Amino acid sequence: MQIFLDTASLKEIKELADMIDGVTTNPSLVAKEGGTFHELLKEICGIVPGPVSAEVLSLEPEGMVREARELAKIANNVVVKIPMGLPGMHAVKQLSQEGIATNVTLVFSSTQALWAAKSGATFVSPFVGRIDDRAGDGMDVVDEILEVYGNYGYETEVIVASVRHVRHVVESALLGADIATVPYKVARQLFEHPLTTEGIDQFLKDWKGVQA
Ligand code: G3P
């Protein structure tokens, strides 16, 4: 399974650049960083060779397509994030014909994911944490999407997004999701286990005991 980092922070991206397979941003994450969106995107794309998602802000298809063309010019690993909905799917259809990679975002159901695939999306992003927040089961939705895509051989890749904890990543891998995009904190936690830390400490202590 590929791991993307869900952040627009250059500091976080630089620290994990050689480990991660891509980056996803959204307007909230970009706003937190300040600076110019296009310059920040260019810098991220220069650090990470894999796909880097950046979102459009327009709400109608023509505006989305216009913004997407501009974003796609910034680097060849830019993936344009388009919000789910009828206007978004019109834009995705057009962009797919132009060979511009898309990531359909704000997906909360398997029917939305079906439309994304039918429209020619490169990636689809179900937001599991936000589904869980509303007492739903985000991973059930991912399971449904994977089954539907498998039934028809859709090539749209599933990015499990709005990941809140390590368990979301475990379940993504068990279900066979293509990608999990994780916040920095979760990415770091994936490397860690208290018994690893304890084991290293004990080995060093024993080793120093012998040397003394
Ligand atoms: O990739 C989507 C993600 O950034 C949303 O996460 O935690 O705001 O629901 P969250």
py3Dmol code that shows the C-alpha trace and the ligand (Angstrom):
import py3Dmol

protein = """\
ATOM      1  CA  MET A   1       0.000   0.000   0.000  1.00  0.00           C
ATOM      2  CA  GLN A   2       1.259   3.455  -0.783  1.00  0.00           C
ATOM      3  CA  ILE A   3       1.478   6.079   1.951  1.00  0.00           C
ATOM      4  CA  PHE A   4       0.888   9.721   1.086  1.00  0.00           C
ATOM      5  CA  LEU A   5       1.416  12.566   3.548  1.00  0.00           C
ATOM      6  CA  ASP A   6      -1.660  14.729   4.099  1.00  0.00           C
ATOM      7  CA  THR A   7      -0.048  18.114   4.696  1.00  0.00           C
ATOM      8  CA  ALA A   8       1.171  21.302   3.045  1.00  0.00           C
ATOM      9  CA  SER A   9       3.985  21.792   5.575  1.00  0.00           C
ATOM     10  CA  LEU A  10       7.394  21.855   3.871  1.00  0.00           C
ATOM     11  CA  LYS A  11       9.040  20.929   7.160  1.00  0.00           C
ATOM     12  CA  GLU A  12       6.942  17.764   7.509  1.00  0.00           C
ATOM     13  CA  ILE A  13       7.306  16.870   3.830  1.00  0.00           C
ATOM     14  CA  LYS A  14      11.105  17.318   3.870  1.00  0.00           C
ATOM     15  CA  GLU A  15      11.459  15.116   6.945  1.00  0.00           C
ATOM     16  CA  LEU A  16       9.582  12.190   5.372  1.00  0.00           C
ATOM     17  CA  ALA A  17      10.256  12.836   1.672  1.00  0.00           C
ATOM     18  CA  ASP A  18      12.268   9.667   1.068  1.00  0.00           C
ATOM     19  CA  MET A  19       9.657   7.501   2.821  1.00  0.00           C
ATOM     20  CA  ILE A  20       6.383   8.697   1.328  1.00  0.00           C
ATOM     21  CA  ASP A  21       4.854   7.955  -2.079  1.00  0.00           C
ATOM     22  CA  GLY A  22       2.994  11.243  -2.530  1.00  0.00           C
ATOM     23  CA  VAL A  23       1.358  14.238  -0.859  1.00  0.00           C
ATOM     24  CA  THR A  24      -2.221  15.456  -0.568  1.00  0.00           C
ATOM     25  CA  THR A  25      -3.123  19.017   0.323  1.00  0.00           C
ATOM     26  CA  ASN A  26      -6.431  20.809   0.679  1.00  0.00           C
ATOM     27  CA  PRO A  27      -7.306  24.524   0.962  1.00  0.00           C
ATOM     28  CA  SER A  28      -7.412  24.351   4.789  1.00  0.00           C
ATOM     29  CA  LEU A  29      -3.923  22.804   4.967  1.00  0.00           C
ATOM     30  CA  VAL A  30      -2.501  25.313   2.442  1.00  0.00           C
ATOM     31  CA  ALA A  31      -4.087  28.267   4.298  1.00  0.00           C
ATOM     32  CA  LYS A  32      -2.337  27.142   7.507  1.00  0.00           C
ATOM     33  CA  GLU A  33       1.064  27.514   5.797  1.00  0.00           C
ATOM     34  CA  GLY A  34       0.518  31.024   4.378  1.00  0.00           C
ATOM     35  CA  GLY A  35       2.463  32.216   1.305  1.00  0.00           C
ATOM     36  CA  THR A  36       1.485  31.787  -2.326  1.00  0.00           C
ATOM     37  CA  PHE A  37      -0.392  28.610  -3.208  1.00  0.00           C
ATOM     38  CA  HIS A  38       1.263  28.048  -6.601  1.00  0.00           C
ATOM     39  CA  GLU A  39       4.779  28.656  -5.248  1.00  0.00           C
ATOM     40  CA  LEU A  40       4.197  26.307  -2.330  1.00  0.00           C
ATOM     41  CA  LEU A  41       2.840  23.652  -4.699  1.00  0.00           C
ATOM     42  CA  LYS A  42       5.853  24.006  -6.977  1.00  0.00           C
ATOM     43  CA  GLU A  43       8.202  23.551  -4.049  1.00  0.00           C
ATOM     44  CA  ILE A  44       6.358  20.454  -2.777  1.00  0.00           C
ATOM     45  CA  CYS A  45       6.400  18.940  -6.280  1.00  0.00           C
ATOM     46  CA  GLY A  46      10.160  19.472  -6.426  1.00  0.00           C
ATOM     47  CA  ILE A  47      10.684  17.591  -3.153  1.00  0.00           C
ATOM     48  CA  VAL A  48       8.333  14.646  -3.718  1.00  0.00           C
ATOM     49  CA  PRO A  49       8.487  12.829  -7.069  1.00  0.00           C
ATOM     50  CA  GLY A  50       5.130  11.067  -6.522  1.00  0.00           C
ATOM     51  CA  PRO A  51       1.638  12.534  -7.036  1.00  0.00           C
ATOM     52  CA  VAL A  52       0.904  15.834  -5.250  1.00  0.00           C
ATOM     53  CA  SER A  53      -2.787  16.724  -4.952  1.00  0.00           C
ATOM     54  CA  ALA A  54      -3.887  20.367  -5.014  1.00  0.00           C
ATOM     55  CA  GLU A  55      -7.515  21.459  -4.901  1.00  0.00           C
ATOM     56  CA  VAL A  56      -9.509  23.845  -7.079  1.00  0.00           C
ATOM     57  CA  LEU A  57     -11.747  26.462  -5.463  1.00  0.00           C
ATOM     58  CA  SER A  58     -14.283  27.094  -8.246  1.00  0.00           C
ATOM     59  CA  LEU A  59     -17.744  25.628  -7.867  1.00  0.00           C
ATOM     60  CA  GLU A  60     -18.721  25.363 -11.548  1.00  0.00           C
ATOM     61  CA  PRO A  61     -17.161  23.029 -14.145  1.00  0.00           C
ATOM     62  CA  GLU A  62     -15.666  25.719 -16.418  1.00  0.00           C
ATOM     63  CA  GLY A  63     -13.881  27.416 -13.502  1.00  0.00           C
ATOM     64  CA  MET A  64     -12.661  24.070 -12.160  1.00  0.00           C
ATOM     65  CA  VAL A  65     -11.248  23.102 -15.563  1.00  0.00           C
ATOM     66  CA  ARG A  66      -9.570  26.502 -15.939  1.00  0.00           C
ATOM     67  CA  GLU A  67      -7.952  26.253 -12.501  1.00  0.00           C
ATOM     68  CA  ALA A  68      -6.977  22.630 -13.109  1.00  0.00           C
ATOM     69  CA  ARG A  69      -5.153  23.503 -16.334  1.00  0.00           C
ATOM     70  CA  GLU A  70      -3.172  26.181 -14.472  1.00  0.00           C
ATOM     71  CA  LEU A  71      -2.312  23.819 -11.605  1.00  0.00           C
ATOM     72  CA  ALA A  72      -1.267  21.064 -14.019  1.00  0.00           C
ATOM     73  CA  LYS A  73       1.240  23.448 -15.644  1.00  0.00           C
ATOM     74  CA  ILE A  74       3.120  23.857 -12.344  1.00  0.00           C
ATOM     75  CA  ALA A  75       4.692  20.365 -12.398  1.00  0.00           C
ATOM     76  CA  ASN A  76       4.016  17.063 -14.079  1.00  0.00           C
ATOM     77  CA  ASN A  77       3.274  15.316 -10.767  1.00  0.00           C
ATOM     78  CA  VAL A  78       0.387  17.651  -9.893  1.00  0.00           C
ATOM     79  CA  VAL A  79      -2.945  15.886  -9.365  1.00  0.00           C
ATOM     80  CA  VAL A  80      -5.963  18.182  -9.375  1.00  0.00           C
ATOM     81  CA  LYS A  81      -8.385  17.679  -6.504  1.00  0.00           C
ATOM     82  CA  ILE A  82     -11.980  18.181  -7.575  1.00  0.00           C
ATOM     83  CA  PRO A  83     -14.861  18.134  -5.090  1.00  0.00           C
ATOM     84  CA  MET A  84     -17.523  15.447  -5.580  1.00  0.00           C
ATOM     85  CA  GLY A  85     -20.833  16.552  -7.138  1.00  0.00           C
ATOM     86  CA  LEU A  86     -22.327  16.950 -10.601  1.00  0.00           C
ATOM     87  CA  PRO A  87     -20.279  20.085 -11.512  1.00  0.00           C
ATOM     88  CA  GLY A  88     -17.127  18.331 -10.331  1.00  0.00           C
ATOM     89  CA  MET A  89     -17.863  15.221 -12.387  1.00  0.00           C
ATOM     90  CA  HIS A  90     -18.362  17.334 -15.543  1.00  0.00           C
ATOM     91  CA  ALA A  91     -14.928  18.825 -14.884  1.00  0.00           C
ATOM     92  CA  VAL A  92     -13.330  15.415 -14.213  1.00  0.00           C
ATOM     93  CA  LYS A  93     -14.694  14.065 -17.490  1.00  0.00           C
ATOM     94  CA  GLN A  94     -13.192  16.982 -19.397  1.00  0.00           C
ATOM     95  CA  LEU A  95      -9.853  16.811 -17.552  1.00  0.00           C
ATOM     96  CA  SER A  96      -9.601  13.073 -18.073  1.00  0.00           C
ATOM     97  CA  GLN A  97      -9.967  13.649 -21.848  1.00  0.00           C
ATOM     98  CA  GLU A  98      -7.139  16.197 -21.616  1.00  0.00           C
ATOM     99  CA  GLY A  99      -4.912  13.742 -19.728  1.00  0.00           C
ATOM    100  CA  ILE A 100      -4.908  15.796 -16.498  1.00  0.00           C
ATOM    101  CA  ALA A 101      -4.808  13.596 -13.388  1.00  0.00           C
ATOM    102  CA  THR A 102      -7.638  14.121 -10.898  1.00  0.00           C
ATOM    103  CA  ASN A 103      -8.419  13.198  -7.302  1.00  0.00           C
ATOM    104  CA  VAL A 104     -12.141  13.348  -6.499  1.00  0.00           C
ATOM    105  CA  THR A 105     -12.368  14.584  -2.943  1.00  0.00           C
ATOM    106  CA  LEU A 106     -15.033  14.855  -0.219  1.00  0.00           C
ATOM    107  CA  VAL A 107     -16.390  11.385  -1.001  1.00  0.00           C
ATOM    108  CA  PHE A 108     -18.604   9.848   1.665  1.00  0.00           C
ATOM    109  CA  SER A 109     -20.409   6.988  -0.129  1.00  0.00           C
ATOM    110  CA  SER A 110     -19.786   4.206  -2.626  1.00  0.00           C
ATOM    111  CA  THR A 111     -22.268   5.715  -5.095  1.00  0.00           C
ATOM    112  CA  GLN A 112     -20.242   8.933  -5.153  1.00  0.00           C
ATOM    113  CA  ALA A 113     -17.122   6.842  -5.735  1.00  0.00           C
ATOM    114  CA  LEU A 114     -18.894   5.020  -8.575  1.00  0.00           C
ATOM    115  CA  TRP A 115     -19.604   8.334 -10.318  1.00  0.00           C
ATOM    116  CA  ALA A 116     -15.986   9.400  -9.808  1.00  0.00           C
ATOM    117  CA  ALA A 117     -14.726   6.234 -11.511  1.00  0.00           C
ATOM    118  CA  LYS A 118     -17.304   6.486 -14.315  1.00  0.00           C
ATOM    119  CA  SER A 119     -16.194  10.083 -14.924  1.00  0.00           C
ATOM    120  CA  GLY A 120     -12.577   8.978 -15.381  1.00  0.00           C
ATOM    121  CA  ALA A 121     -11.039  10.068 -12.062  1.00  0.00           C
ATOM    122  CA  THR A 122      -7.445   8.962 -11.459  1.00  0.00           C
ATOM    123  CA  PHE A 123      -7.967   8.833  -7.680  1.00  0.00           C
ATOM    124  CA  VAL A 124     -10.946   8.922  -5.321  1.00  0.00           C
ATOM    125  CA  SER A 125     -10.720  10.051  -1.701  1.00  0.00           C
ATOM    126  CA  PRO A 126     -13.252   8.686   0.800  1.00  0.00           C
ATOM    127  CA  PHE A 127     -13.008  10.718   4.051  1.00  0.00           C
ATOM    128  CA  VAL A 128     -13.137   7.974   6.673  1.00  0.00           C
ATOM    129  CA  GLY A 129     -12.554  10.125   9.777  1.00  0.00           C
ATOM    130  CA  ARG A 130     -15.380  12.514   8.935  1.00  0.00           C
ATOM    131  CA  ILE A 131     -17.728   9.546   8.324  1.00  0.00           C
ATOM    132  CA  ASP A 132     -16.782   8.125  11.740  1.00  0.00           C
ATOM    133  CA  ASP A 133     -17.389  11.589  13.280  1.00  0.00           C
ATOM    134  CA  ARG A 134     -21.047  11.276  12.191  1.00  0.00           C
ATOM    135  CA  ALA A 135     -21.409   7.826  13.760  1.00  0.00           C
ATOM    136  CA  GLY A 136     -20.967   6.083  10.402  1.00  0.00           C
ATOM    137  CA  ASP A 137     -18.243   3.578   9.588  1.00  0.00           C
ATOM    138  CA  GLY A 138     -15.675   5.062   7.231  1.00  0.00           C
ATOM    139  CA  MET A 139     -13.882   1.785   6.619  1.00  0.00           C
ATOM    140  CA  ASP A 140     -17.167   0.095   5.601  1.00  0.00           C
ATOM    141  CA  VAL A 141     -17.496   2.715   2.875  1.00  0.00           C
ATOM    142  CA  VAL A 142     -13.930   1.982   1.704  1.00  0.00           C
ATOM    143  CA  ASP A 143     -14.742  -1.747   1.662  1.00  0.00           C
ATOM    144  CA  GLU A 144     -17.825  -1.077  -0.510  1.00  0.00           C
ATOM    145  CA  ILE A 145     -15.872   1.131  -2.913  1.00  0.00           C
ATOM    146  CA  LEU A 146     -13.141  -1.493  -3.349  1.00  0.00           C
ATOM    147  CA  GLU A 147     -15.764  -4.169  -4.017  1.00  0.00           C
ATOM    148  CA  VAL A 148     -17.637  -2.020  -6.545  1.00  0.00           C
ATOM    149  CA  TYR A 149     -14.407  -1.063  -8.348  1.00  0.00           C
ATOM    150  CA  GLY A 150     -13.319  -4.710  -8.334  1.00  0.00           C
ATOM    151  CA  ASN A 151     -16.655  -5.837  -9.795  1.00  0.00           C
ATOM    152  CA  TYR A 152     -16.203  -3.643 -12.860  1.00  0.00           C
ATOM    153  CA  GLY A 153     -12.425  -3.360 -13.127  1.00  0.00           C
ATOM    154  CA  TYR A 154     -12.325   0.411 -12.628  1.00  0.00           C
ATOM    155  CA  GLU A 155      -8.757   1.683 -12.529  1.00  0.00           C
ATOM    156  CA  THR A 156      -9.460   4.677 -10.279  1.00  0.00           C
ATOM    157  CA  GLU A 157      -7.197   4.296  -7.238  1.00  0.00           C
ATOM    158  CA  VAL A 158      -8.636   4.578  -3.748  1.00  0.00           C
ATOM    159  CA  ILE A 159      -6.922   7.040  -1.384  1.00  0.00           C
ATOM    160  CA  VAL A 160      -8.191   6.546   2.165  1.00  0.00           C
ATOM    161  CA  ALA A 161      -8.324  10.135   3.461  1.00  0.00           C
ATOM    162  CA  SER A 162      -9.278  11.959   6.647  1.00  0.00           C
ATOM    163  CA  VAL A 163      -7.208   9.357   8.480  1.00  0.00           C
ATOM    164  CA  ARG A 164      -7.225  10.055  12.203  1.00  0.00           C
ATOM    165  CA  HIS A 165      -5.267   7.149  13.725  1.00  0.00           C
ATOM    166  CA  VAL A 166      -3.056   4.159  13.049  1.00  0.00           C
ATOM    167  CA  ARG A 167      -6.008   1.734  13.068  1.00  0.00           C
ATOM    168  CA  HIS A 168      -7.395   3.467   9.952  1.00  0.00           C
ATOM    169  CA  VAL A 169      -4.099   2.651   8.216  1.00  0.00           C
ATOM    170  CA  VAL A 170      -4.132  -0.986   9.382  1.00  0.00           C
ATOM    171  CA  GLU A 171      -7.676  -1.440   8.105  1.00  0.00           C
ATOM    172  CA  SER A 172      -6.864   0.287   4.803  1.00  0.00           C
ATOM    173  CA  ALA A 173      -4.037  -2.193   4.235  1.00  0.00           C
ATOM    174  CA  LEU A 174      -6.173  -5.184   5.260  1.00  0.00           C
ATOM    175  CA  LEU A 175      -8.897  -4.132   2.818  1.00  0.00           C
ATOM    176  CA  GLY A 176      -6.370  -3.658   0.022  1.00  0.00           C
ATOM    177  CA  ALA A 177      -6.848   0.101  -0.471  1.00  0.00           C
ATOM    178  CA  ASP A 178      -4.307   1.479  -2.952  1.00  0.00           C
ATOM    179  CA  ILE A 179      -3.206   4.405  -0.779  1.00  0.00           C
ATOM    180  CA  ALA A 180      -3.700   5.892   2.690  1.00  0.00           C
ATOM    181  CA  THR A 181      -2.976   9.593   3.041  1.00  0.00           C
ATOM    182  CA  VAL A 182      -1.994  10.301   6.609  1.00  0.00           C
ATOM    183  CA  PRO A 183      -1.319  13.380   8.730  1.00  0.00           C
ATOM    184  CA  TYR A 184       2.282  13.805   9.959  1.00  0.00           C
ATOM    185  CA  LYS A 185       1.499  12.618  13.484  1.00  0.00           C
ATOM    186  CA  VAL A 186       0.018   9.334  12.242  1.00  0.00           C
ATOM    187  CA  ALA A 187       2.875   8.871   9.740  1.00  0.00           C
ATOM    188  CA  ARG A 188       5.378   9.063  12.605  1.00  0.00           C
ATOM    189  CA  GLN A 189       3.307   6.727  14.777  1.00  0.00           C
ATOM    190  CA  LEU A 190       3.411   4.077  12.023  1.00  0.00           C
ATOM    191  CA  PHE A 191       7.154   3.639  12.701  1.00  0.00           C
ATOM    192  CA  GLU A 192       6.777   3.409  16.454  1.00  0.00           C
ATOM    193  CA  HIS A 193       5.961   0.801  19.089  1.00  0.00           C
ATOM    194  CA  PRO A 194       6.666   1.123  22.834  1.00  0.00           C
ATOM    195  CA  LEU A 195       8.283  -2.348  22.825  1.00  0.00           C
ATOM    196  CA  THR A 196      10.705  -1.226  20.080  1.00  0.00           C
ATOM    197  CA  THR A 197      11.790   1.761  22.186  1.00  0.00           C
ATOM    198  CA  GLU A 198      11.981  -0.392  25.308  1.00  0.00           C
ATOM    199  CA  GLY A 199      13.962  -3.062  23.444  1.00  0.00           C
ATOM    200  CA  ILE A 200      16.517  -0.571  22.099  1.00  0.00           C
ATOM    201  CA  ASP A 201      16.951   0.969  25.575  1.00  0.00           C
ATOM    202  CA  GLN A 202      17.476  -2.471  27.158  1.00  0.00           C
ATOM    203  CA  PHE A 203      19.980  -3.602  24.483  1.00  0.00           C
ATOM    204  CA  LEU A 204      22.010  -0.415  24.972  1.00  0.00           C
ATOM    205  CA  LYS A 205      21.893  -0.745  28.757  1.00  0.00           C
ATOM    206  CA  ASP A 206      23.080  -4.374  28.614  1.00  0.00           C
ATOM    207  CA  TRP A 207      25.803  -3.492  26.120  1.00  0.00           C
ATOM    208  CA  LYS A 208      27.120  -0.619  28.248  1.00  0.00           C
ATOM    209  CA  GLY A 209      27.056  -2.935  31.302  1.00  0.00           C
ATOM    210  CA  VAL A 210      29.454  -5.362  29.574  1.00  0.00           C
ATOM    211  CA  GLN A 211      31.752  -2.540  28.380  1.00  0.00           C
ATOM    212  CA  ALA A 212      31.986  -1.150  31.927  1.00  0.00           C
TER     213      ALA A 212
END
"""
ligand_1 = """\
10
G3P
O -7.238 14.439 2.880
C -8.386 14.960 3.473
C -8.085 15.381 4.851
O -7.173 16.421 4.833
C -9.253 15.730 5.672
O -8.919 15.370 6.950
O -9.001 15.323 9.384
O -9.795 17.357 8.124
O -11.118 15.261 8.107
P -9.773 15.862 8.207
"""
view = py3Dmol.view(width=600, height=400)
view.addModel(protein, "pdb")
view.setStyle({"model": 0}, {"cartoon": {"style": "trace"}})
view.addModel(ligand_1, "xyz")
view.setStyle({"model": 1}, {"stick": {}})
view.zoomTo()
view.show()
